[in-house]
Amino acid sequence: MIEVLAEKIAAVHRPHPVRVAVDGVDAVGKTMLANELVKPIRRRGRPVIRASIDSFHNPRRVRYRLGRSSADGYFRDSFNYAALTSLLLGPLGADGSLRFRPAVFDCRANAEVAAPFETAARNAVLLFDGVFLLRPELRSHWDFSVFLDAPFEVTIACAARRDGSSPTQTHRRIFATWKARN
């Protein structure tokens, strides 16, 4: 399946880098899939840029203004979409400069990242993973999108293992996020 998906992505041609969104609920495997696609796309002669929504978080004071457990806050305040569009997606799009920054914030350190600007090849593929990528204000920035889905009992167990939390706590967080989106 990885090879089939890589072939479909590599077949997309634009006069600018192809911007691919890998979206889905928390812990469904977005990062793993995007990472697995890098080598097959490169084998097809396309340079790859890997980036993630995790590098475009807002500072804690913005992310948690509605509380750490707020599903609405998670959906509305977690990420810096202005920086994402102005520093990564826009420059890689039509009429873009090709000069981009793949990261602006480290959420664990709650600090800005001094990632230097890079220059993309016109035939590059951006593999960008994260939650909420197909929201209306971002849809026009994607040339190709993948939405991963799995039953909540699977994603909850994966998130609990990843985060070292109990499945009950994780279930509440994931379900609240899903409910806020739908």
N, CA, C and O atoms as a DFTB+ gen file, in Angstrom:
728 C
 N C O
     1  1       0.814      -1.183       0.000
     2  2       0.000       0.000       0.000
     3  2       0.868       1.262       0.000
     4  3       0.517       2.256      -0.636
     5  1       2.004       1.225       0.713
     6  2       2.915       2.371       0.743
     7  2       3.380       2.697      -0.679
     8  3       3.394       3.861      -1.081
     9  1       3.755       1.675      -1.428
    10  2       4.233       1.888      -2.799
    11  2       3.139       2.468      -3.688
    12  3       3.405       3.357      -4.497
    13  1       1.923       1.977      -3.548
    14  2       0.803       2.496      -4.345
    15  2       0.562       3.966      -4.014
    16  3       0.390       4.789      -4.913
    17  1       0.550       4.291      -2.738
    18  2       0.336       5.678      -2.324
    19  2       1.487       6.568      -2.785
    20  3       1.255       7.679      -3.262
    21  1       2.721       6.093      -2.649
    22  2       3.874       6.870      -3.111
    23  2       3.789       7.124      -4.609
    24  3       4.114       8.218      -5.070
    25  1       3.361       6.140      -5.366
    26  2       3.207       6.301      -6.817
    27  2       2.155       7.360      -7.143
    28  3       2.360       8.190      -8.029
    29  1       1.049       7.333      -6.439
    30  2      -0.011       8.329      -6.670
    31  2       0.479       9.738      -6.339
    32  3       0.206      10.683      -7.079
    33  1       1.195       9.878      -5.239
    34  2       1.704      11.197      -4.837
    35  2       2.753      11.680      -5.833
    36  3       2.713      12.834      -6.258
    37  1       3.688      10.814      -6.208
    38  2       4.754      11.199      -7.137
    39  2       4.210      11.545      -8.519
    40  3       4.860      12.262      -9.280
    41  1       3.036      11.046      -8.844
    42  2       2.428      11.330     -10.147
    43  2       1.773      12.711     -10.207
    44  3       1.413      13.181     -11.287
    45  1       1.618      13.356      -9.061
    46  2       1.026      14.705      -9.038
    47  2       2.111      15.712      -9.401
    48  3       3.175      15.739      -8.783
    49  1       1.841      16.527     -10.394
    50  2       2.813      17.545     -10.827
    51  2       2.146      18.908     -10.794
    52  3       1.038      19.096     -11.295
    53  1       2.836      19.833     -10.203
    54  2       2.424      21.224     -10.115
    55  2       3.635      22.071     -10.491
    56  3       4.754      21.558     -10.515
    57  1       3.440      23.348     -10.785
    58  2       4.600      24.215     -11.054
    59  2       5.312      24.638      -9.769
    60  3       6.201      25.489      -9.795
    61  1       4.923      24.051      -8.671
    62  2       5.496      24.312      -7.348
    63  2       5.548      22.980      -6.603
    64  3       4.994      21.994      -7.088
    65  1       6.193      22.922      -5.445
    66  2       6.204      21.661      -4.690
    67  2       4.778      21.157      -4.404
    68  3       3.865      21.940      -4.140
    69  1       4.623      19.863      -4.464
    70  2       3.335      19.242      -4.159
    71  2       3.211      19.155      -2.644
    72  3       4.076      18.596      -1.970
    73  1       2.117      19.718      -2.114
    74  2       1.907      19.769      -0.663
    75  2       0.897      18.691      -0.285
    76  3      -0.264      18.741      -0.691
    77  1       1.357      17.715       0.500
    78  2       0.550      16.555       0.875
    79  2       0.207      16.627       2.360
    80  3       1.093      16.728       3.208
    81  1      -1.083      16.574       2.662
    82  2      -1.562      16.526       4.045
    83  2      -1.823      15.076       4.424
    84  3      -2.512      14.353       3.704
    85  1      -1.271      14.654       5.558
    86  2      -1.574      13.331       6.121
    87  2      -2.294      13.618       7.433
    88  3      -1.663      13.931       8.443
    89  1      -3.614      13.509       7.409
    90  2      -4.482      13.911       8.512
    91  2      -5.149      12.678       9.119
    92  3      -5.132      11.594       8.536
    93  1      -5.724      12.861      10.278
    94  2      -6.460      11.801      10.959
    95  2      -6.493      12.076      12.448
    96  3      -5.860      13.015      12.929
    97  1      -7.224      11.265      13.169
    98  2      -7.339      11.460      14.611
    99  2      -6.005      11.192      15.295
   100  3      -5.100      10.590      14.717
   101  1      -5.906      11.645      16.519
   102  2      -4.706      11.459      17.322
   103  2      -4.361       9.977      17.413
   104  3      -5.231       9.145      17.670
   105  1      -3.091       9.654      17.203
   106  2      -2.533       8.306      17.372
   107  2      -2.987       7.291      16.326
   108  3      -2.938       6.086      16.571
   109  1      -3.428       7.769      15.164
   110  2      -3.855       6.850      14.116
   111  2      -2.694       6.382      13.238
   112  3      -2.842       5.418      12.487
   113  1      -1.538       7.052      13.323
   114  2      -0.378       6.630      12.542
   115  2       0.035       7.607      11.453
   116  3       0.700       7.214      10.495
   117  1      -0.344       8.863      11.580
   118  2      -0.039       9.876      10.569
   119  2       1.465      10.062      10.374
   120  3       1.958      10.057       9.246
   121  1       2.181      10.225      11.470
   122  2       3.624      10.447      11.403
   123  2       4.324       9.221      10.831
   124  3       5.225       9.344      10.002
   125  1       3.913       8.057      11.269
   126  2       4.517       6.823      10.766
   127  2       4.302       6.690       9.260
   128  3       5.231       6.340       8.533
   129  1       3.094       6.966       8.788
   130  2       2.816       6.860       7.357
   131  2       3.654       7.867       6.567
   132  3       4.276       7.509       5.567
   133  1       3.669       9.121       7.013
   134  2       4.457      10.139       6.305
   135  2       5.932       9.739       6.252
   136  3       6.577       9.887       5.214
   137  1       6.463       9.239       7.355
   138  2       7.861       8.796       7.372
   139  2       8.102       7.630       6.415
   140  3       9.136       7.574       5.749
   141  1       7.156       6.708       6.349
   142  2       7.289       5.543       5.460
   143  2       7.236       5.936       3.984
   144  3       7.764       5.214       3.138
   145  1       6.613       7.060       3.665
   146  2       6.485       7.491       2.271
   147  2       7.736       8.186       1.736
   148  3       7.893       8.321       0.522
   149  1       8.617       8.623       2.612
   150  2       9.783       9.402       2.178
   151  2      10.629       8.632       1.168
   152  3      10.848       9.122       0.060
   153  1      11.103       7.457       1.515
   154  2      12.012       6.711       0.628
   155  2      11.364       6.334      -0.703
   156  3      11.991       6.527      -1.745
   157  1      10.133       5.802      -0.716
   158  2       9.543       5.455      -2.013
   159  2       9.325       6.668      -2.932
   160  3       9.429       6.553      -4.153
   161  1       9.027       7.804      -2.347
   162  2       8.855       9.001      -3.184
   163  2      10.210       9.468      -3.708
   164  3      10.322       9.869      -4.866
   165  1      11.228       9.418      -2.871
   166  2      12.582       9.776      -3.328
   167  2      13.063       8.827      -4.427
   168  3      13.715       9.259      -5.378
   169  1      12.745       7.542      -4.303
   170  2      13.131       6.583      -5.351
   171  2      12.490       6.930      -6.684
   172  3      12.997       6.545      -7.738
   173  1      11.397       7.644      -6.645
   174  2      10.719       8.064      -7.865
   175  2      11.242       9.420      -8.365
   176  3      10.631      10.051      -9.227
   177  1      12.375       9.852      -7.813
   178  2      13.048      11.039      -8.306
   179  2      12.562      12.368      -7.759
   180  3      12.892      13.422      -8.302
   181  1      11.781      12.326      -6.690
   182  2      11.246      13.566      -6.130
   183  2      11.925      13.873      -4.795
   184  3      11.966      13.006      -3.922
   185  1      12.459      15.087      -4.613
   186  2      12.963      15.476      -3.295
   187  2      11.791      15.559      -2.309
   188  3      10.674      15.905      -2.696
   189  1      12.044      15.246      -1.056
   190  2      10.977      15.242      -0.050
   191  2      11.325      16.200       1.088
   192  3      12.453      16.233       1.579
   193  1      10.332      16.967       1.484
   194  2      10.408      17.828       2.665
   195  2       9.469      17.210       3.691
   196  3       8.291      16.997       3.406
   197  1       9.986      16.918       4.887
   198  2       9.144      16.353       5.952
   199  2       8.917      17.412       7.004
   200  3       9.863      18.024       7.499
   201  1       7.659      17.628       7.345
   202  2       7.319      18.573       8.403
   203  2       6.033      18.091       9.070
   204  3       5.334      17.214       8.561
   205  1       5.746      18.689      10.220
   206  2       4.595      18.251      11.007
   207  2       3.918      19.436      11.683
   208  3       4.554      20.441      11.999
   209  1       2.631      19.294      11.895
   210  2       1.888      20.311      12.640
   211  2       2.465      20.467      14.043
   212  3       2.330      21.528      14.652
   213  1       3.101      19.427      14.555
   214  2       3.678      19.496      15.894
   215  2       4.743      20.588      16.021
   216  3       5.055      21.020      17.131
   217  1       5.295      21.028      14.910
   218  2       6.285      22.113      14.924
   219  2       5.666      23.480      14.667
   220  3       6.374      24.459      14.434
   221  1       4.332      23.539      14.712
   222  2       3.609      24.795      14.522
   223  2       2.585      25.008      15.641
   224  3       1.527      25.600      15.428
   225  1       2.919      24.517      16.829
   226  2       2.056      24.747      17.991
   227  2       2.069      26.221      18.377
   228  3       2.980      26.970      18.025
   229  1       1.053      26.605      19.095
   230  2       1.037      27.894      19.779
   231  2       1.690      27.720      21.146
   232  3       1.786      26.596      21.637
   233  1       2.139      28.806      21.769
   234  2       2.647      28.713      23.145
   235  2       1.545      28.222      24.099
   236  3       0.360      28.369      23.801
   237  1       1.927      27.649      25.225
   238  2       0.964      27.108      26.195
   239  2      -0.100      28.134      26.596
   240  3      -1.278      27.793      26.711
   241  1       0.304      29.370      26.807
   242  2      -0.663      30.393      27.245
   243  2      -1.792      30.554      26.221
   244  3      -2.914      30.894      26.596
   245  1      -1.513      30.316      24.949
   246  2      -2.544      30.382      23.904
   247  2      -3.267      29.041      23.821
   248  3      -4.496      28.998      23.789
   249  1      -2.504      27.945      23.787
   250  2      -3.097      26.607      23.645
   251  2      -4.092      26.291      24.748
   252  3      -5.132      25.684      24.496
   253  1      -3.776      26.699      25.969
   254  2      -4.584      26.299      27.117
   255  2      -5.432      27.423      27.680
   256  3      -5.852      27.347      28.834
   257  1      -5.697      28.463      26.902
   258  2      -6.486      29.579      27.424
   259  2      -7.888      29.138      27.852
   260  3      -8.483      29.768      28.726
   261  1      -8.423      28.077      27.260
   262  2      -9.731      27.539      27.652
   263  2      -9.595      26.349      28.608
   264  3     -10.590      25.714      28.956
   265  1      -8.367      26.050      29.027
   266  2      -8.110      24.917      29.921
   267  2      -7.459      23.773      29.172
   268  3      -7.688      23.588      27.977
   269  1      -6.647      23.008      29.883
   270  2      -5.916      21.894      29.261
   271  2      -6.833      20.801      28.729
   272  3      -6.455      20.083      27.804
   273  1      -8.023      20.661      29.289
   274  2      -8.930      19.584      28.879
   275  2     -10.015      20.049      27.917
   276  3     -10.916      19.274      27.596
   277  1      -9.954      21.272      27.457
   278  2     -10.993      21.801      26.579
   279  2     -10.828      21.274      25.153
   280  3      -9.820      21.536      24.496
   281  1     -11.825      20.534      24.687
   282  2     -11.799      20.043      23.306
   283  2     -11.904      21.209      22.331
   284  3     -11.252      21.213      21.287
   285  1     -12.722      22.191      22.669
   286  2     -12.861      23.367      21.819
   287  2     -11.528      24.116      21.729
   288  3     -11.123      24.557      20.653
   289  1     -10.855      24.253      22.874
   290  2      -9.549      24.893      22.900
   291  2      -8.521      24.113      22.092
   292  3      -7.690      24.703      21.402
   293  1      -8.576      22.789      22.178
   294  2      -7.649      21.946      21.419
   295  2      -7.838      22.189      19.920
   296  3      -6.865      22.325      19.178
   297  1      -9.090      22.241      19.487
   298  2      -9.387      22.440      18.068
   299  2      -9.039      23.855      17.606
   300  3      -8.461      24.026      16.532
   301  1      -9.378      24.860      18.391
   302  2      -9.217      26.255      17.973
   303  2      -7.838      26.854      18.246
   304  3      -7.352      27.666      17.459
   305  1      -7.207      26.464      19.345
   306  2      -6.033      27.198      19.823
   307  2      -4.706      26.451      19.786
   308  3      -3.672      27.045      20.090
   309  1      -4.698      25.195      19.432
   310  2      -3.459      24.416      19.519
   311  2      -2.361      24.883      18.572
   312  3      -1.185      24.883      18.936
   313  1      -2.738      25.279      17.362
   314  2      -1.731      25.480      16.329
   315  2      -1.724      26.891      15.756
   316  3      -2.743      27.582      15.739
   317  1      -0.555      27.294      15.291
   318  2      -0.342      28.616      14.721
   319  2      -0.505      28.514      13.204
   320  3       0.470      28.350      12.471
   321  1      -1.750      28.614      12.751
   322  2      -2.038      28.454      11.329
   323  2      -1.504      29.621      10.504
   324  3      -1.180      29.442       9.330
   325  1      -1.406      30.808      11.091
   326  2      -0.843      31.959      10.367
   327  2       0.621      31.681      10.012
   328  3       1.045      31.926       8.882
   329  1       1.393      31.168      10.979
   330  2       2.793      30.835      10.701
   331  2       2.889      29.684       9.713
   332  3       3.737      29.702       8.821
   333  1       2.041      28.695       9.859
   334  2       2.056      27.549       8.949
   335  2       1.836      27.994       7.506
   336  3       2.561      27.571       6.606
   337  1       0.841      28.844       7.287
   338  2       0.550      29.257       5.918
   339  2       1.570      30.262       5.382
   340  3       1.926      30.212       4.204
   341  1       2.040      31.172       6.233
   342  2       2.961      32.197       5.728
   343  2       4.401      31.718       5.600
   344  3       5.144      32.224       4.759
   345  1       4.808      30.750       6.418
   346  2       6.206      30.327       6.416
   347  2       6.460      28.976       5.735
   348  3       7.605      28.644       5.428
   349  1       5.399      28.201       5.498
   350  2       5.597      26.890       4.874
   351  2       4.676      26.674       3.675
   352  3       5.151      26.529       2.548
   353  1       3.383      26.652       3.904
   354  2       2.468      26.296       2.817
   355  2       2.417      27.337       1.709
   356  3       2.422      26.979       0.531
   357  1       2.367      28.610       2.060
   358  2       2.335      29.671       1.048
   359  2       3.596      29.703       0.195
   360  3       3.503      29.699      -1.033
   361  1       4.778      29.735       0.816
   362  2       6.004      29.752       0.020
   363  2       6.177      28.538      -0.902
   364  3       6.867      28.623      -1.917
   365  1       5.552      27.412      -0.548
   366  2       5.648      26.218      -1.381
   367  2       4.507      26.115      -2.387
   368  3       4.455      25.164      -3.167
   369  1       3.599      27.078      -2.377
   370  2       2.446      27.055      -3.269
   371  2       2.648      27.878      -4.527
   372  3       3.745      28.355      -4.819
   373  1       1.557      28.028      -5.261
   374  2       1.573      28.820      -6.490
   375  2       2.071      30.225      -6.181
   376  3       1.642      30.837      -5.203
   377  1       2.959      30.727      -6.998
   378  2       3.555      32.058      -6.829
   379  2       4.363      32.191      -5.545
   380  3       4.688      33.307      -5.139
   381  1       4.697      31.075      -4.895
   382  2       5.504      31.120      -3.679
   383  2       6.975      31.309      -3.994
   384  3       7.418      31.075      -5.119
   385  1       7.718      31.729      -3.006
   386  2       9.150      32.011      -3.170
   387  2      10.032      30.769      -3.112
   388  3      11.207      30.831      -3.472
   389  1       9.490      29.657      -2.668
   390  2      10.193      28.392      -2.421
   391  2      11.076      28.451      -1.180
   392  3      11.691      27.446      -0.822
   393  1      11.155      29.604      -0.516
   394  2      11.921      29.745       0.742
   395  2      10.949      29.520       1.897
   396  3       9.973      30.254       2.052
   397  1      11.222      28.511       2.693
   398  2      10.276      28.092       3.727
   399  2      11.002      27.777       5.031
   400  3      12.221      27.608       5.064
   401  1      10.223      27.705       6.093
   402  2      10.710      27.214       7.390
   403  2       9.869      26.003       7.750
   404  3       8.641      26.096       7.761
   405  1      10.495      24.862       8.047
   406  2       9.740      23.650       8.357
   407  2       9.256      23.571       9.802
   408  3       8.494      22.668      10.149
   409  1       9.694      24.515      10.656
   410  2       9.328      24.482      12.076
   411  2       9.440      25.893      12.650
   412  3      10.291      26.684      12.243
   413  1       8.553      26.185      13.610
   414  2       8.625      27.489      14.274
   415  2       8.536      27.388      15.792
   416  3       8.855      28.346      16.496
   417  1       8.096      26.211      16.310
   418  2       7.860      26.115      17.751
   419  2       8.103      24.701      18.255
   420  3       7.764      23.724      17.588
   421  1       8.695      24.604      19.441
   422  2       8.900      23.331      20.136
   423  2       7.929      23.323      21.311
   424  3       8.138      24.023      22.302
   425  1       6.862      22.525      21.195
   426  2       5.829      22.564      22.242
   427  2       6.310      21.964      23.556
   428  3       5.837      22.370      24.617
   429  1       7.227      21.019      23.518
   430  2       7.741      20.442      24.772
   431  2       8.536      21.476      25.567
   432  3       8.410      21.562      26.788
   433  1       9.353      22.258      24.865
   434  2      10.143      23.303      25.520
   435  2       9.343      24.603      25.672
   436  3       9.768      25.525      26.367
   437  1       8.182      24.663      25.013
   438  2       7.347      25.867      24.996
   439  2       8.177      27.082      24.549
   440  3       8.169      28.141      25.177
   441  1       8.889      26.875      23.438
   442  2       9.786      27.921      22.945
   443  2       9.814      27.941      21.422
   444  3       9.625      26.919      20.761
   445  1      10.054      29.124      20.892
   446  2      10.222      29.254      19.450
   447  2      11.458      28.480      19.009
   448  3      12.397      28.291      19.782
   449  1      11.443      28.040      17.763
   450  2      12.553      27.320      17.161
   451  2      13.221      28.249      16.156
   452  3      12.548      28.909      15.364
   453  1      14.518      28.295      16.192
   454  2      15.271      29.139      15.259
   455  2      15.637      28.359      14.003
   456  3      16.790      28.379      13.571
   457  1      14.667      27.678      13.421
   458  2      14.927      26.911      12.198
   459  2      15.212      27.881      11.064
   460  3      14.437      28.807      10.827
   461  1      16.316      27.674      10.366
   462  2      16.649      28.589       9.266
   463  2      15.722      28.372       8.072
   464  3      15.094      27.322       7.933
   465  1      15.654      29.375       7.228
   466  2      14.907      29.223       5.982
   467  2      15.659      28.250       5.087
   468  3      16.889      28.224       5.060
   469  1      14.892      27.452       4.355
   470  2      15.438      26.522       3.376
   471  2      14.817      26.864       2.031
   472  3      13.815      27.575       1.968
   473  1      15.404      26.363       0.966
   474  2      14.854      26.581      -0.368
   475  2      14.468      25.235      -0.957
   476  3      15.277      24.309      -1.004
   477  1      13.231      25.138      -1.403
   478  2      12.709      23.893      -1.958
   479  2      12.942      23.825      -3.460
   480  3      12.957      24.849      -4.143
   481  1      13.124      22.613      -3.965
   482  2      13.129      22.386      -5.406
   483  2      11.681      22.446      -5.885
   484  3      10.767      22.061      -5.156
   485  1      11.474      22.922      -7.090
   486  2      10.098      23.027      -7.621
   487  2       9.405      21.670      -7.711
   488  3       8.180      21.599      -7.623
   489  1      10.169      20.595      -7.885
   490  2       9.559      19.268      -8.008
   491  2       9.496      18.518      -6.677
   492  3       9.239      17.315      -6.651
   493  1       9.729      19.228      -5.577
   494  2       9.712      18.592      -4.256
   495  2       8.300      18.186      -3.850
   496  3       7.307      18.658      -4.404
   497  1       8.244      17.299      -2.870
   498  2       6.989      16.881      -2.251
   499  2       7.092      17.191      -0.764
   500  3       8.007      16.723      -0.087
   501  1       6.154      17.977      -0.265
   502  2       6.044      18.217       1.174
   503  2       5.134      17.148       1.751
   504  3       3.968      17.051       1.366
   505  1       5.654      16.344       2.670
   506  2       4.834      15.382       3.415
   507  2       4.618      15.998       4.786
   508  3       5.543      16.089       5.594
   509  1       3.390      16.418       5.037
   510  2       3.065      17.151       6.256
   511  2       2.004      16.384       7.024
   512  3       0.906      16.155       6.518
   513  1       2.335      15.985       8.255
   514  2       1.386      15.206       9.046
   515  2       0.832      16.031      10.191
   516  3       1.494      16.931      10.706
   517  1      -0.399      15.708      10.582
   518  2      -0.987      16.373      11.728
   519  2      -2.493      16.235      11.799
   520  3      -3.144      15.738      10.880
   521  1      -3.022      16.692      12.917
   522  2      -4.474      16.713      13.107
   523  2      -5.027      18.020      12.545
   524  3      -4.319      19.024      12.462
   525  1      -6.283      17.991      12.168
   526  2      -7.028      19.183      11.729
   527  2      -6.487      19.813      10.455
   528  3      -6.704      21.005      10.237
   529  1      -5.799      19.071       9.610
   530  2      -5.218      19.652       8.401
   531  2      -6.238      19.907       7.310
   532  3      -5.994      20.716       6.414
   533  1      -7.370      19.236       7.368
   534  2      -8.379      19.403       6.323
   535  2      -9.466      20.395       6.716
   536  3     -10.532      20.433       6.100
   537  1      -9.198      21.189       7.732
   538  2     -10.145      22.231       8.142
   539  2     -10.278      23.238       7.002
   540  3      -9.354      23.391       6.203
   541  1     -11.415      23.925       6.919
   542  2     -11.685      24.797       5.766
   543  2     -10.583      25.799       5.433
   544  3     -10.286      26.004       4.257
   545  1      -9.977      26.421       6.426
   546  2      -8.981      27.455       6.131
   547  2      -7.653      26.907       5.606
   548  3      -6.805      27.680       5.161
   549  1      -7.461      25.597       5.650
   550  2      -6.232      25.009       5.127
   551  2      -6.432      24.210       3.834
   552  3      -5.466      23.933       3.124
   553  1      -7.660      23.845       3.531
   554  2      -7.912      22.928       2.403
   555  2      -7.294      23.386       1.087
   556  3      -6.767      22.564       0.337
   557  1      -7.349      24.667       0.797
   558  2      -6.838      25.149      -0.488
   559  2      -5.314      25.050      -0.600
   560  3      -4.766      25.209      -1.691
   561  1      -4.634      24.793       0.500
   562  2      -3.177      24.702       0.480
   563  2      -2.660      23.302       0.132
   564  3      -1.462      23.123      -0.087
   565  1      -3.549      22.318       0.081
   566  2      -3.107      20.947      -0.165
   567  2      -3.337      20.560      -1.619
   568  3      -4.382      20.857      -2.198
   569  1      -2.353      19.900      -2.194
   570  2      -2.469      19.376      -3.557
   571  2      -2.887      17.909      -3.547
   572  3      -3.342      17.369      -4.555
   573  1      -2.723      17.280      -2.391
   574  2      -3.061      15.861      -2.218
   575  2      -3.289      15.668      -0.726
   576  3      -2.560      16.228       0.093
   577  1      -4.287      14.885      -0.374
   578  2      -4.502      14.632       1.055
   579  2      -4.835      13.173       1.300
   580  3      -5.425      12.484       0.467
   581  1      -4.431      12.739       2.478
   582  2      -4.709      11.384       2.950
   583  2      -5.346      11.546       4.319
   584  3      -4.816      12.257       5.172
   585  1      -6.472      10.896       4.532
   586  2      -7.086      10.907       5.853
   587  2      -7.064       9.487       6.384
   588  3      -7.673       8.586       5.808
   589  1      -6.353       9.295       7.493
   590  2      -6.264       7.973       8.120
   591  2      -7.379       7.819       9.138
   592  3      -7.684       8.741       9.895
   593  1      -7.973       6.656       9.144
   594  2      -9.064       6.386      10.068
   595  2      -8.854       5.008      10.678
   596  3      -8.372       4.087      10.018
   597  1      -9.218       4.885      11.926
   598  2      -9.169       3.604      12.627
   599  2     -10.199       3.683      13.744
   600  3     -10.540       4.780      14.187
   601  1     -10.700       2.547      14.208
   602  2     -11.651       2.567      15.321
   603  2     -11.018       3.216      16.554
   604  3      -9.820       3.072      16.799
   605  1     -11.836       3.927      17.317
   606  2     -11.333       4.610      18.501
   607  2     -10.638       3.667      19.482
   608  3      -9.666       4.059      20.127
   609  1     -11.124       2.426      19.605
   610  2     -10.464       1.519      20.551
   611  2      -9.014       1.251      20.136
   612  3      -8.171       0.989      20.994
   613  1      -8.712       1.312      18.846
   614  2      -7.343       1.132      18.361
   615  2      -6.516       2.386      18.638
   616  3      -5.414       2.295      19.179
   617  1      -7.043       3.554      18.269
   618  2      -6.273       4.789      18.447
   619  2      -6.101       5.131      19.928
   620  3      -5.074       5.680      20.328
   621  1      -7.091       4.811      20.723
   622  2      -6.990       5.082      22.171
   623  2      -5.869       4.240      22.779
   624  3      -5.064       4.747      23.562
   625  1      -5.816       2.968      22.424
   626  2      -4.754       2.097      22.943
   627  2      -3.380       2.586      22.471
   628  3      -2.423       2.591      23.245
   629  1      -3.283       2.994      21.214
   630  2      -2.004       3.510      20.693
   631  2      -1.594       4.790      21.406
   632  3      -0.429       4.950      21.769
   633  1      -2.532       5.695      21.609
   634  2      -2.222       6.958      22.286
   635  2      -1.809       6.720      23.732
   636  3      -0.882       7.361      24.228
   637  1      -2.489       5.807      24.406
   638  2      -2.144       5.515      25.802
   639  2      -0.725       4.956      25.907
   640  3       0.030       5.329      26.804
   641  1      -0.367       4.053      24.977
   642  2       1.006       3.509      24.968
   643  2       2.017       4.613      24.660
   644  3       3.049       4.721      25.322
   645  1       1.717       5.417      23.668
   646  2       2.636       6.487      23.264
   647  2       2.852       7.500      24.382
   648  3       3.981       7.919      24.640
   649  1       1.755       7.893      25.047
   650  2       1.807       8.967      26.040
   651  2       2.050       8.478      27.464
   652  3       2.291       9.281      28.366
   653  1       1.987       7.154      27.667
   654  2       2.158       6.631      29.015
   655  2       0.999       7.000      29.925
   656  3       1.182       7.174      31.130
   657  1      -0.199       7.119      29.350
   658  2      -1.379       7.469      30.146
   659  2      -2.339       6.287      30.174
   660  3      -2.126       5.282      29.496
   661  1      -3.384       6.420      30.957
   662  2      -4.368       5.341      31.014
   663  2      -5.290       5.441      29.808
   664  3      -5.540       6.539      29.310
   665  1      -5.798       4.308      29.334
   666  2      -6.741       4.343      28.216
   667  2      -7.984       5.184      28.521
   668  3      -8.551       5.786      27.609
   669  1      -8.416       5.238      29.779
   670  2      -9.601       6.024      30.137
   671  2      -9.346       7.509      29.937
   672  3     -10.177       8.202      29.350
   673  1      -8.208       8.012      30.416
   674  2      -7.871       9.433      30.222
   675  2      -7.733       9.740      28.741
   676  3      -8.230      10.758      28.259
   677  1      -7.061       8.862      28.026
   678  2      -6.842       9.061      26.598
   679  2      -8.170       9.034      25.857
   680  3      -8.393       9.846      24.959
   681  1      -9.052       8.113      26.220
   682  2     -10.362       8.009      25.576
   683  2     -11.127       9.319      25.715
   684  3     -11.689       9.818      24.740
   685  1     -11.149       9.865      26.899
   686  2     -11.868      11.129      27.118
   687  2     -11.323      12.232      26.224
   688  3     -12.092      12.984      25.625
   689  1      -9.992      12.332      26.131
   690  2      -9.368      13.392      25.336
   691  2      -9.662      13.205      23.856
   692  3     -10.050      14.157      23.179
   693  1      -9.483      11.994      23.343
   694  2      -9.704      11.749      21.916
   695  2     -11.177      11.911      21.569
   696  3     -11.505      12.524      20.553
   697  1     -12.060      11.379      22.388
   698  2     -13.482      11.498      22.090
   699  2     -13.919      12.962      22.126
   700  3     -14.696      13.397      21.276
   701  1     -13.433      13.713      23.091
   702  2     -13.783      15.138      23.168
   703  2     -13.307      15.885      21.929
   704  3     -14.014      16.754      21.419
   705  1     -12.110      15.551      21.440
   706  2     -11.589      16.191      20.235
   707  2     -12.442      15.842      19.039
   708  3     -12.788      16.715      18.244
   709  1     -12.788      14.562      18.900
   710  2     -13.627      14.128      17.795
   711  2     -14.969      14.843      17.836
   712  3     -15.468      15.304      16.809
   713  1     -15.546      14.933      19.023
   714  2     -16.851      15.570      19.179
   715  2     -16.773      17.058      18.796
   716  3     -17.701      17.589      18.186
   717  1     -15.677      17.724      19.150
   718  2     -15.512      19.145      18.826
   719  2     -15.413      19.355      17.319
   720  3     -15.823      20.397      16.809
   721  1     -14.865      18.361      16.598
   722  2     -14.696      18.496      15.146
   723  2     -15.992      18.187      14.403
   724  3     -16.186      18.670      13.288
   725  1     -16.870      17.404      14.991
   726  2     -18.061      16.928      14.249
   727  2     -19.348      17.525      14.733
   728  3     -20.413      17.212      14.199
